[in-house]
Structures are given as structure tokens and as C-alpha cells.
Amino acid sequence: MTAAQTMELHKSQVQAAVEILRAVAEMIQSVGQILSGQLYALLMGKMDIETYERMISTLIGAGLIRRERSHMLVWIGGAR
């Protein structure tokens, strides 16, 4: 694989990850709040728990959601 092919592969992987992150954020936004376990149950066939936790941490770090002590994920990123 050439360097250009490797860069293109990485670019497409990053784009796919951003699209998944956006879709999950939009889902949380549309419902307002959801239990983390319930959300993971919907996604577990698509990603492992480590990937899920990194995704949630990214959304928290971006200021779009907060995780309450009850593991409730609450949309805080703006208009619903």
C-alpha cells in the first residue's frame, strides 16, 4: 500500500467516525436524555464498549452532553 493509499484510508476512517459521532449526538439531542446502557444496547452490534466510551467522552468533552451519576446522558449542547 502506498503512502497516498494509506492517507486516503485514514481519511475515510476519520470521516466515518465523525459521521457516527454526529449521528449519535443527533439521536441524544432528539430524545433529550437516554440511559447510557440503553444507548449502548442500540449500538453494541456496531462498536465495542471501549469505542462507545471514547465516543461518549468525546461528546462530554465537546460540551454537548453530560453524564449524570445514574448514567443518564443528557443533551446540553443547545436547541432541541
Residue pairs with C-beta under 8 A, 6 or more apart in sequence:
1 9
20 46
20 47
20 55
21 55
21 58
21 59
24 39
24 43
24 55
24 59
25 59
25 64
25 65
25 77
27 34
27 39
28 34
28 39
28 59
28 64
28 65
28 73
28 75
29 64
29 75
29 77
29 80
30 80
31 75
32 74
32 75
32 80
33 72
33 73
33 74
33 75
34 72
34 73
35 70
35 71
35 72
35 73
36 56
36 67
36 71
36 72
36 73
37 71
39 73
40 49
40 52
43 52
44 52
47 55
56 65
56 67
56 73
59 65
60 66
60 67
62 77
63 76
63 77
64 75
64 76
64 77
65 73
65 74
65 75
65 76
65 77
66 73
66 74
66 76
67 73
67 74
68 74
